[in-house]
């Protein structure tokens, strides 16, 4: 059974795959689908992590809902939030001696 952190990484990896390469109409649709359909699930998984990790990650998901311009919020999440969340998860794995280098190798 996968942990909440592992499931969150899978969600983020799916978004990362969508934003790689040239943006085509299909890719833009995939990105939109992720924010409409998967962002809530990813935030749910993040909320299961212990504090302060969950708080640090959830602030990025809260910003998605608080921005009045959703496209700008999505761009900020992709540009800044994803990297910070991967860093937080890396810290979580190290702190809890659950480091899995295969899961975090995309961050190197």
C-alpha distances in whole Angstrom, upper triangle without the diagonal:
4,7,10,12,10,10,13,14,13,16,18,18,19,22,23,23,26,28,29,32,35,34,35,35,32,30,32,30,27,27,29,26,23,25,26,22,20,21,21,17,17,19,17,14,16,18,15,15,18,22,24,21,20,24,25,22,23,27,26,25,28,30,29,30,33,35,38,37,34,35,36,32,30,32,32,28,28,31,30,26,24,25,25,22,21,23,22,18,19,21,18,16,20,20,17,18,14,16,15,18,17,15,18,21,22,23,26
4,7,8,6,6,10,11,10,13,15,15,16,19,20,20,23,25,25,29,32,31,32,33,30,28,29,28,24,24,26,23,20,22,23,20,17,18,18,14,14,16,14,11,13,15,12,13,16,19,21,18,17,21,21,19,20,23,23,21,24,27,26,27,30,32,35,34,31,31,32,29,27,29,28,24,24,27,26,23,20,22,22,18,17,19,18,14,16,18,15,14,17,18,15,16,12,14,12,15,14,12,15,18,19,20,22
4,5,5,6,9,10,11,13,14,15,17,19,20,21,23,25,26,29,32,32,33,33,31,28,29,29,25,24,26,24,20,22,23,20,17,17,17,14,12,14,12,9,10,12,9,9,12,16,17,14,14,17,18,16,17,21,20,19,22,25,24,25,28,30,33,33,30,30,31,27,26,28,27,23,23,26,24,21,19,20,19,16,15,17,15,12,14,15,12,11,15,15,12,14,10,12,12,15,15,12,14,18,19,19,22
4,5,5,6,9,10,11,12,14,16,17,18,20,22,23,24,28,31,30,31,31,29,26,27,26,23,22,23,21,18,19,20,18,14,14,13,10,9,10,9,5,7,9,6,7,10,13,15,12,11,14,15,13,13,17,17,16,18,21,20,22,24,26,29,29,26,27,27,24,23,25,24,20,21,23,21,18,16,18,17,13,13,16,13,10,13,15,11,12,15,15,13,15,12,14,14,17,16,13,15,18,19,18,22
4,5,5,6,9,10,11,12,14,16,16,18,20,21,22,26,29,28,30,31,28,25,26,26,23,21,23,21,18,19,21,19,15,14,15,12,10,11,11,7,7,10,8,7,10,13,14,10,10,14,13,11,13,16,16,15,18,20,20,22,24,26,29,29,26,26,26,23,21,23,22,18,19,21,19,16,14,15,14,10,10,12,10,7,10,11,9,9,12,13,11,13,10,11,11,13,14,10,11,15,15,15,18
4,5,5,6,9,10,10,13,15,15,16,19,20,21,25,27,27,29,29,27,24,25,25,21,21,23,21,17,19,21,18,15,15,16,13,10,13,13,9,10,13,11,11,14,17,17,14,14,17,17,14,16,19,18,17,21,22,22,24,26,28,31,30,27,27,27,24,22,24,23,19,19,21,20,17,15,16,16,12,11,14,13,9,11,13,11,10,14,15,13,14,10,11,10,12,11,8,10,13,14,14,17
4,5,5,6,9,10,11,13,14,15,17,19,20,24,26,26,27,27,24,22,23,22,19,18,20,18,14,16,17,15,11,12,13,9,8,10,10,7,9,12,11,11,15,17,18,15,14,17,17,14,15,18,17,16,19,21,20,21,24,26,28,28,24,25,26,23,20,22,22,18,18,21,20,17,14,16,17,13,12,15,14,11,14,16,14,13,17,18,16,17,14,15,13,15,14,11,13,16,15,16,20
4,5,5,6,9,10,11,12,14,16,17,19,22,25,24,25,26,23,21,21,21,18,16,18,16,13,14,16,14,10,10,11,8,5,8,9,6,6,10,10,10,14,15,16,12,11,14,14,10,12,15,13,12,16,17,16,18,21,22,25,25,21,22,22,19,17,19,18,15,15,18,16,13,11,13,13,9,10,13,12,9,12,14,12,13,16,17,16,18,15,15,14,16,15,11,12,15,14,14,18
4,5,5,6,9,10,10,12,14,15,16,20,23,22,24,25,23,20,21,21,17,16,18,17,14,15,18,16,12,12,14,12,8,11,12,10,10,13,13,12,16,17,17,14,13,16,15,12,14,17,15,14,18,19,18,21,23,24,27,26,23,23,23,20,18,19,18,15,14,16,16,13,10,11,12,9,8,11,11,8,10,13,12,12,15,17,16,17,14,13,11,12,11,8,8,11,11,11,15
4,5,5,6,9,10,10,13,15,15,19,22,21,23,23,20,18,19,19,15,15,17,15,12,14,16,14,10,12,14,11,9,12,13,11,12,15,15,15,19,21,21,17,16,19,18,15,16,19,17,16,20,21,19,21,24,25,28,26,23,23,24,21,18,20,20,16,15,18,18,15,12,14,15,12,11,15,15,12,14,17,16,15,18,20,19,20,16,15,13,14,12,9,11,13,12,13,17
4,5,5,7,9,10,11,13,15,18,21,19,21,21,18,16,17,16,13,12,14,12,9,11,13,11,7,8,10,8,6,10,11,9,11,14,14,15,19,20,20,17,15,18,17,13,14,17,14,13,17,18,16,18,21,22,24,23,19,19,20,18,15,17,17,13,13,16,16,13,11,13,15,12,11,15,15,13,15,18,17,17,20,22,21,22,19,18,16,17,16,12,13,16,14,15,18
4,5,5,6,9,10,11,12,16,19,18,20,20,18,15,16,16,13,11,14,13,9,11,14,13,9,9,12,11,8,10,13,11,11,15,16,15,19,20,19,16,15,17,15,12,13,15,12,12,16,16,15,17,20,20,23,22,18,18,18,16,13,14,14,11,10,13,13,10,7,10,11,9,8,12,13,11,13,16,16,16,19,21,20,21,19,17,16,16,15,11,11,13,11,12,15
4,5,5,6,9,10,11,14,17,17,19,20,17,14,16,16,13,12,15,14,11,13,16,15,11,12,15,13,11,14,16,14,14,18,19,18,21,23,22,19,18,20,19,15,17,19,16,16,20,20,18,21,24,23,26,24,21,20,21,19,15,16,17,14,11,14,15,13,9,11,14,11,10,14,15,13,14,17,17,17,19,22,21,22,19,17,15,15,12,10,10,11,9,11,14
4,5,5,6,9,10,14,16,15,16,17,14,12,13,13,9,9,12,11,8,11,13,12,9,11,14,13,11,14,16,15,16,19,20,20,23,25,25,21,20,22,21,17,18,20,17,16,20,20,18,20,23,23,25,23,20,19,20,18,15,16,17,14,12,15,16,15,11,14,16,14,13,17,18,16,18,21,20,20,23,25,25,25,22,20,18,18,16,13,14,15,12,14,17
4,5,5,6,9,12,14,13,15,15,13,10,11,11,8,7,10,10,7,9,12,11,9,9,13,13,11,13,16,15,15,19,20,20,23,24,24,20,19,21,19,16,17,18,14,14,17,17,15,18,20,20,22,20,16,15,16,15,11,12,13,11,8,12,13,12,9,12,14,13,12,16,17,16,18,21,21,21,24,26,26,26,23,22,20,20,18,15,15,16,13,14,17
4,5,5,6,10,13,12,15,16,15,11,12,14,11,9,13,13,10,12,15,15,13,13,16,16,13,16,19,17,17,21,22,21,24,25,24,21,20,22,20,16,18,19,16,16,19,19,17,20,22,21,24,21,18,17,17,16,13,12,14,11,8,11,12,12,8,10,13,12,11,14,16,15,16,20,20,20,22,25,25,25,23,20,19,18,16,13,13,13,10,11,14
4,6,5,9,11,11,13,15,12,9,12,13,10,9,13,13,11,14,16,16,14,15,18,17,15,18,21,19,20,23,24,24,27,28,28,24,23,25,23,20,21,23,19,19,22,22,20,23,25,24,26,24,20,18,20,19,15,15,17,15,11,14,16,15,12,14,17,16,14,18,20,18,19,23,23,22,25,27,27,27,24,22,20,19,16,14,15,14,11,13,16
4,6,8,10,9,10,11,9,6,8,9,6,6,10,10,9,11,14,14,13,14,17,17,15,18,21,20,20,24,25,25,28,29,29,25,24,26,24,20,21,22,19,18,21,21,18,21,23,22,24,21,18,15,17,17,13,13,15,14,10,13,16,15,13,15,18,17,16,20,21,20,22,25,25,25,28,30,30,30,27,25,23,22,20,18,18,18,14,16,19
4,6,8,7,10,12,11,7,8,11,9,7,11,12,11,12,15,16,15,15,18,19,17,19,22,21,21,24,26,26,29,29,28,25,24,25,23,20,21,21,18,18,21,19,17,20,22,21,22,19,17,14,15,15,11,10,13,12,8,10,13,14,11,13,16,16,16,18,21,20,21,24,25,25,27,29,30,30,28,26,24,22,21,18,18,18,14,15,18
4,7,8,11,13,12,9,11,14,12,11,14,15,14,16,19,19,18,18,22,22,19,22,25,24,23,27,28,27,30,31,30,26,26,27,25,22,24,24,20,21,24,23,21,24,26,24,26,23,20,18,18,18,15,14,16,15,11,12,15,16,13,14,18,18,16,19,22,21,21,25,26,25,27,30,30,30,28,25,23,21,19,18,17,16,12,14,16
4,6,9,12,12,9,11,14,13,13,16,17,17,18,21,22,21,21,25,25,23,25,28,27,27,30,32,31,34,35,33,30,30,31,28,26,27,27,24,24,27,25,23,27,28,26,28,24,22,19,20,20,17,15,18,17,14,14,18,19,17,17,21,21,20,22,25,25,25,28,29,29,31,33,34,34,31,29,26,24,22,21,20,19,15,17,18
4,6,10,10,8,10,13,13,13,15,17,17,19,21,22,22,22,26,26,25,27,30,29,29,32,34,34,37,37,36,32,32,33,30,27,29,29,25,25,28,26,23,27,28,26,27,23,21,18,19,20,17,15,18,18,15,16,19,20,19,20,23,24,23,25,28,27,28,31,32,32,34,36,37,37,35,32,30,28,26,25,24,23,19,20,22
4,7,8,6,6,10,10,10,12,14,15,16,18,19,19,20,23,24,23,25,28,28,28,31,33,33,36,36,35,32,31,31,29,26,27,27,23,23,26,24,21,24,26,23,24,20,18,15,16,18,14,13,17,17,13,15,18,19,18,20,23,23,23,25,27,27,28,31,32,32,34,37,37,38,35,33,31,29,27,25,25,24,20,22,24
4,5,5,6,9,10,11,12,14,15,17,18,20,20,21,24,25,24,27,29,29,30,32,34,35,38,38,37,34,33,34,32,29,29,29,26,25,28,26,23,25,27,25,25,22,19,16,18,20,17,16,19,19,17,18,22,22,21,23,26,26,25,28,30,30,31,34,35,35,37,39,40,40,37,35,33,31,29,27,27,26,23,24,27
4,5,5,6,9,10,10,12,14,16,16,18,19,20,23,24,24,26,28,29,29,32,34,35,38,38,38,35,33,34,32,29,29,29,26,24,27,25,22,24,26,24,24,20,18,15,18,19,16,16,20,20,17,20,23,23,22,24,27,27,27,30,31,31,33,35,36,36,39,41,41,41,38,37,34,33,31,29,29,29,25,27,29
4,5,5,6,9,10,10,12,14,15,16,17,18,21,22,22,24,26,27,28,30,32,33,36,37,36,33,32,33,31,28,28,29,25,24,26,25,22,24,27,25,25,22,19,17,19,20,17,17,21,20,17,20,23,23,21,24,26,25,25,29,30,29,31,34,34,34,37,39,39,39,36,34,32,31,28,26,27,27,23,25,28
4,5,5,6,9,10,10,13,14,15,15,16,20,20,19,22,24,24,25,28,30,30,33,34,33,30,29,30,28,25,25,26,22,21,24,23,20,22,25,23,23,20,17,15,17,18,14,14,17,16,14,16,19,19,17,20,23,22,22,25,27,26,27,30,31,31,33,35,35,36,33,31,29,28,25,23,24,23,20,22,24
4,5,5,6,9,10,11,12,14,15,15,18,20,19,21,24,24,25,27,29,30,33,33,33,30,28,29,27,24,24,24,20,19,22,20,17,19,22,20,20,17,14,11,14,15,11,12,15,15,13,15,18,18,17,20,22,22,22,25,27,26,28,31,31,32,34,36,36,37,34,33,31,30,28,25,25,25,22,23,26
4,5,5,6,9,10,10,12,13,14,17,18,18,20,23,23,24,27,29,30,33,34,33,30,28,29,28,25,24,25,21,20,22,21,17,19,22,20,20,18,14,13,16,16,13,14,18,16,15,18,21,20,19,22,24,23,24,27,28,27,29,32,32,32,35,37,37,38,35,33,31,31,28,26,26,27,23,25,28
4,5,5,6,9,10,10,11,12,15,16,16,18,20,21,22,24,26,27,30,31,31,28,26,27,26,22,22,23,20,18,21,20,17,19,22,21,22,19,15,14,17,16,13,14,17,15,13,17,19,18,16,19,22,20,21,24,25,24,26,29,29,29,32,34,33,34,31,30,28,27,25,22,23,23,20,22,25
4,5,5,6,9,10,10,10,14,15,14,16,19,19,20,22,24,25,28,29,28,25,23,24,23,19,19,20,16,15,18,17,14,16,19,17,18,16,12,11,13,13,9,10,13,12,10,13,16,15,13,16,19,18,18,22,22,22,24,27,27,27,30,32,32,33,30,28,27,26,24,21,22,22,19,20,23
4,5,5,6,8,10,10,13,15,15,16,18,20,20,22,25,26,29,29,29,26,24,25,24,20,19,20,17,15,17,16,13,14,17,16,16,14,10,9,13,12,9,11,14,13,12,15,17,16,16,19,21,19,21,24,24,24,26,29,28,29,32,34,33,35,32,31,29,29,27,24,25,26,22,23,27
4,5,5,6,7,9,11,12,13,15,17,18,19,21,23,25,28,29,29,26,24,25,24,20,20,21,18,15,18,18,14,15,19,18,19,17,13,13,16,15,12,14,17,15,14,18,19,18,17,20,22,20,21,24,24,24,26,29,28,29,32,33,32,34,31,30,28,29,26,23,24,25,22,24,27
4,5,5,5,6,9,10,10,12,14,15,16,18,20,21,25,25,25,22,20,21,21,17,16,18,15,13,16,16,12,14,18,17,19,17,13,13,15,13,10,13,15,12,11,15,17,15,13,17,18,16,17,21,21,20,22,25,24,25,28,29,29,30,27,26,25,25,23,20,21,22,19,20,24
4,6,6,5,8,10,10,11,13,15,15,17,20,21,24,24,24,21,19,20,19,16,14,15,12,10,12,12,9,11,14,14,15,14,10,10,12,10,8,11,12,10,11,14,15,13,13,16,17,16,17,21,20,20,23,25,24,25,28,29,29,31,28,27,26,27,25,22,22,24,21,21,25
4,6,7,8,10,11,12,14,16,17,18,20,22,25,26,26,24,21,21,21,18,16,18,15,12,14,14,11,11,15,15,16,15,11,12,15,13,11,14,16,14,14,18,19,17,16,20,21,19,21,24,23,23,26,28,27,28,31,32,31,33,30,30,29,30,28,25,25,27,24,25,28
4,6,7,8,10,11,12,14,15,17,19,21,24,25,26,23,20,21,22,18,17,19,16,13,15,17,13,14,17,18,19,18,14,15,18,16,13,17,18,15,16,20,20,18,17,20,21,19,20,24,23,22,25,27,25,26,30,31,30,31,28,28,27,28,26,23,24,26,23,24,28
4,5,5,6,9,10,11,12,14,16,17,21,22,23,20,17,19,19,15,14,16,14,11,14,16,13,14,17,18,20,19,15,16,18,15,13,16,17,14,14,18,18,15,14,17,18,15,17,20,19,18,21,23,22,23,26,27,26,28,25,24,23,24,23,19,20,22,20,21,25
4,5,5,6,9,10,10,12,15,16,19,20,20,17,15,16,16,12,11,13,11,8,11,12,9,11,14,15,17,16,13,14,15,12,10,14,14,11,12,15,15,12,12,15,16,13,15,18,17,16,20,21,20,22,25,25,25,27,24,24,23,24,23,19,20,22,20,20,24
4,5,5,6,9,10,11,13,15,18,19,19,17,14,15,16,13,11,13,12,8,10,13,10,10,14,16,18,18,15,17,18,15,13,17,17,14,15,19,18,15,15,18,18,15,17,20,19,18,21,23,21,22,26,26,25,27,25,25,25,26,25,21,22,25,23,23,27
4,5,5,6,9,10,11,13,17,18,19,17,14,16,17,13,12,15,14,11,13,16,14,14,18,19,21,21,18,19,21,18,16,19,19,15,17,20,20,16,15,18,18,15,16,19,18,16,20,21,19,20,24,24,23,25,22,23,22,24,23,19,20,23,21,22,25
4,5,5,6,9,10,11,15,16,17,14,11,13,14,10,9,13,11,9,12,14,12,14,17,18,21,21,17,19,19,16,14,17,17,13,14,17,16,13,12,15,15,11,13,16,14,13,16,18,16,17,21,21,20,22,20,20,19,21,20,16,17,20,18,18,22
4,5,5,6,9,10,13,14,14,12,9,11,11,8,6,10,9,6,9,12,11,12,14,16,19,20,17,18,19,15,14,17,16,13,15,17,16,12,12,15,14,11,14,16,14,13,17,18,16,18,21,21,20,23,21,21,21,23,22,19,19,22,21,20,24
4,5,5,7,9,13,14,15,13,10,12,14,11,9,13,13,10,12,15,14,14,17,19,22,23,20,22,22,19,18,21,20,16,18,21,20,16,16,19,17,14,16,18,16,15,18,19,17,18,22,21,20,23,20,22,22,24,23,20,20,24,23,22,26
4,5,5,7,11,13,14,12,9,12,13,10,10,14,13,11,14,17,16,17,20,22,25,25,22,23,24,20,19,21,20,17,18,21,19,16,15,17,16,12,14,16,14,12,15,16,14,15,19,18,17,19,17,18,18,20,20,16,17,21,20,20,23
4,5,6,9,10,11,8,5,8,9,7,7,10,11,9,12,14,15,16,18,20,23,24,21,22,22,18,18,20,18,15,17,19,17,13,13,15,13,10,12,13,11,10,13,14,11,13,17,16,15,18,16,17,18,20,20,16,16,20,19,18,22
4,5,8,9,10,9,5,8,10,8,7,11,12,10,12,15,15,16,18,20,23,24,22,24,24,20,20,22,20,17,19,22,19,16,16,18,16,13,15,16,13,13,16,16,13,16,19,18,17,20,18,20,21,23,23,20,20,23,23,22,25
4,7,9,11,10,7,10,12,11,10,14,15,14,15,19,19,19,21,24,27,28,25,27,27,23,23,25,23,20,22,24,22,18,18,20,18,14,16,17,14,13,16,16,12,14,17,16,15,18,16,18,19,22,22,19,19,23,23,22,25
4,7,8,6,5,9,10,9,10,13,15,14,16,19,19,20,22,25,28,29,26,28,27,23,23,25,23,19,21,23,20,17,16,18,15,12,14,14,11,10,13,12,9,11,14,12,11,15,13,15,16,19,20,17,17,21,21,20,23
4,6,6,6,8,10,11,12,14,16,16,17,20,21,22,23,26,29,30,28,30,29,25,25,27,25,22,24,25,22,19,19,19,17,14,16,15,12,11,14,12,9,12,14,11,11,14,14,16,18,21,22,19,19,23,23,22,24
3,5,5,6,8,10,10,12,15,16,16,18,20,21,22,24,28,29,27,29,28,24,25,26,23,21,23,24,21,18,19,19,16,14,16,15,11,12,15,12,10,13,15,12,13,16,16,18,20,23,24,21,21,24,25,22,25
4,6,5,6,9,10,11,14,15,15,17,20,21,21,23,27,28,26,28,26,23,23,25,22,19,22,22,19,16,17,17,14,12,15,13,10,11,13,11,10,13,14,12,13,17,17,18,20,22,24,21,20,23,23,21,23
4,5,5,6,8,10,12,13,14,16,18,20,20,22,26,27,25,26,25,21,21,22,20,17,19,20,16,14,14,14,11,9,11,10,7,8,10,9,7,11,12,11,12,15,14,15,17,19,21,18,16,20,20,18,20
4,6,5,6,9,10,11,12,14,16,17,18,20,24,25,23,24,23,20,20,21,19,16,18,20,17,13,14,15,12,10,12,13,9,10,13,12,10,13,15,14,14,17,16,17,19,21,22,19,18,21,21,19,22
4,5,5,6,9,10,10,12,15,15,16,18,22,23,22,23,22,18,19,21,18,16,18,19,16,13,15,16,12,11,14,14,10,12,15,14,12,16,18,16,17,20,20,20,22,24,25,22,20,24,23,21,24
4,6,6,8,10,11,12,14,16,16,18,21,22,21,22,20,17,17,19,15,13,16,16,13,10,12,12,9,8,11,11,8,10,13,11,11,15,16,15,17,19,19,19,21,22,23,20,18,21,21,18,21
4,5,6,7,9,11,12,14,15,17,20,21,19,20,19,15,15,16,14,11,13,15,12,8,9,11,8,6,9,10,7,9,12,12,11,14,16,16,17,19,18,18,19,20,21,18,16,19,18,16,20
4,5,5,6,9,10,11,12,15,18,19,17,19,18,14,14,17,14,11,14,16,13,10,11,14,11,9,13,14,11,12,16,15,14,17,20,19,19,22,21,21,22,23,24,20,19,23,21,20,23
4,5,5,6,9,10,10,12,16,17,16,17,16,12,14,15,12,10,14,15,12,9,12,13,11,10,14,14,12,14,17,17,16,19,21,21,22,25,24,23,25,25,26,23,21,24,23,20,24
4,5,5,7,9,10,11,15,15,13,14,13,9,10,12,9,7,10,11,9,6,8,11,9,8,12,13,12,13,16,17,17,19,21,21,22,25,24,23,24,24,24,21,19,22,20,18,21
4,5,5,7,9,11,14,14,12,14,13,10,10,12,11,8,11,13,12,8,10,13,12,10,14,15,14,15,18,19,18,21,23,23,23,26,24,24,24,25,25,21,21,23,21,20,24
4,5,5,6,9,12,13,12,15,14,10,12,14,12,10,14,16,14,11,13,16,14,13,17,18,16,18,21,21,20,23,25,25,25,28,27,27,27,28,29,25,24,27,25,23,27
4,5,5,6,10,11,10,12,10,7,9,11,9,8,12,13,12,10,13,15,14,13,17,18,17,19,22,22,22,25,27,26,27,30,29,28,29,29,29,26,24,27,24,23,26
4,6,6,9,9,7,9,9,5,7,10,9,7,11,13,12,10,12,15,15,14,17,19,18,19,22,23,23,25,28,28,28,31,29,29,29,29,29,25,24,26,24,23,26
4,6,8,9,8,11,11,8,10,13,12,11,14,17,16,14,16,19,18,17,20,22,21,22,25,26,25,28,30,30,30,33,31,31,31,32,32,28,27,30,27,26,30
4,6,9,9,12,11,8,11,14,12,12,16,17,16,14,17,20,19,18,22,23,22,23,26,27,26,29,31,31,32,34,33,33,33,34,34,30,29,32,29,28,31
4,5,6,9,8,6,9,11,10,11,14,15,15,14,17,19,19,19,22,23,23,24,27,28,28,30,32,32,33,36,34,34,34,34,34,31,29,31,29,27,30
4,6,9,9,8,11,13,13,14,17,18,18,17,20,23,22,22,25,27,26,28,31,31,31,34,36,36,37,40,38,37,37,37,37,34,33,34,31,30,33
4,6,6,6,9,10,11,13,15,16,16,16,19,21,21,22,24,26,26,28,30,31,31,34,36,36,37,39,38,37,36,36,36,32,31,33,30,28,32
4,5,5,6,9,10,10,12,14,15,14,16,19,20,19,22,24,24,25,28,29,29,31,34,34,35,37,35,34,33,33,33,29,28,30,27,26,29
4,5,5,6,9,10,11,12,14,14,15,18,19,19,22,24,24,25,28,29,30,31,34,34,35,37,35,34,33,33,32,29,27,29,25,25,28
4,5,5,6,9,10,10,12,12,15,17,17,18,21,22,23,24,26,28,28,30,32,33,34,36,34,33,33,32,32,29,27,28,25,24,27
4,5,5,6,9,10,10,10,12,15,15,15,18,20,20,21,24,25,25,27,30,30,31,33,31,30,30,30,30,26,25,26,23,22,25
4,5,5,6,8,10,9,10,14,14,14,17,19,19,20,22,24,24,26,29,29,30,32,30,29,28,28,27,24,23,24,21,20,23
4,5,5,6,8,9,10,13,14,15,17,18,19,21,23,24,25,27,29,30,31,33,31,29,28,27,27,24,22,23,20,19,22
4,5,5,6,7,9,11,11,13,15,16,17,19,21,22,23,25,26,27,29,31,29,27,27,27,26,23,22,23,20,18,21
4,6,6,4,6,9,9,10,12,14,14,16,18,19,20,22,24,25,26,28,26,24,24,24,24,20,19,20,17,16,19
4,6,6,6,8,10,10,12,14,15,16,18,20,21,22,24,25,26,28,26,24,23,22,22,19,17,18,15,14,17
4,6,7,8,10,11,12,14,15,17,18,20,21,23,24,26,27,28,27,25,24,23,23,20,18,19,15,14,16
4,6,6,6,9,10,11,12,15,16,17,19,20,22,23,25,26,25,23,23,22,22,20,17,18,16,13,16
4,6,5,6,9,10,10,12,14,15,16,18,20,21,22,24,22,21,21,21,21,18,16,18,15,13,17
4,5,5,6,9,10,11,12,14,15,16,18,20,21,22,20,19,18,18,18,15,13,15,12,10,14
4,5,5,6,9,10,11,12,14,15,17,18,20,21,20,17,17,16,17,14,11,13,11,8,11
4,5,5,6,9,10,11,12,14,15,16,18,20,19,17,18,17,18,16,13,15,13,10,13
4,5,5,6,8,10,10,12,14,15,16,18,17,15,16,16,17,13,11,14,13,11,14
4,5,5,6,9,10,11,12,14,15,16,14,13,13,12,13,10,8,10,9,7,11
4,5,5,6,9,10,11,12,14,15,14,12,13,13,15,12,9,12,11,8,10
4,5,5,6,9,10,10,12,14,13,12,14,14,16,13,11,14,14,11,14
4,5,5,6,9,10,10,12,10,9,11,12,13,10,9,12,13,11,13
4,5,5,6,9,10,10,9,7,9,9,12,9,7,10,11,9,11
4,5,5,6,9,10,10,9,12,12,15,13,11,14,15,12,14
4,5,5,6,8,8,8,11,13,15,13,12,15,16,14,16
4,6,5,6,5,5,7,10,12,10,10,13,15,13,15
4,5,5,6,5,9,10,14,13,11,14,16,14,15
4,6,8,9,12,14,17,16,14,17,19,17,18
4,5,8,11,14,16,15,15,18,20,19,20
4,6,9,12,14,14,14,16,19,18,19
4,6,10,12,11,11,14,17,16,17
4,6,9,9,8,11,14,13,14
4,5,6,7,9,12,12,13
4,5,5,6,9,10,10
4,6,5,8,10,11
4,6,7,9,11
4,6,6,8
4,5,6
4,6
4
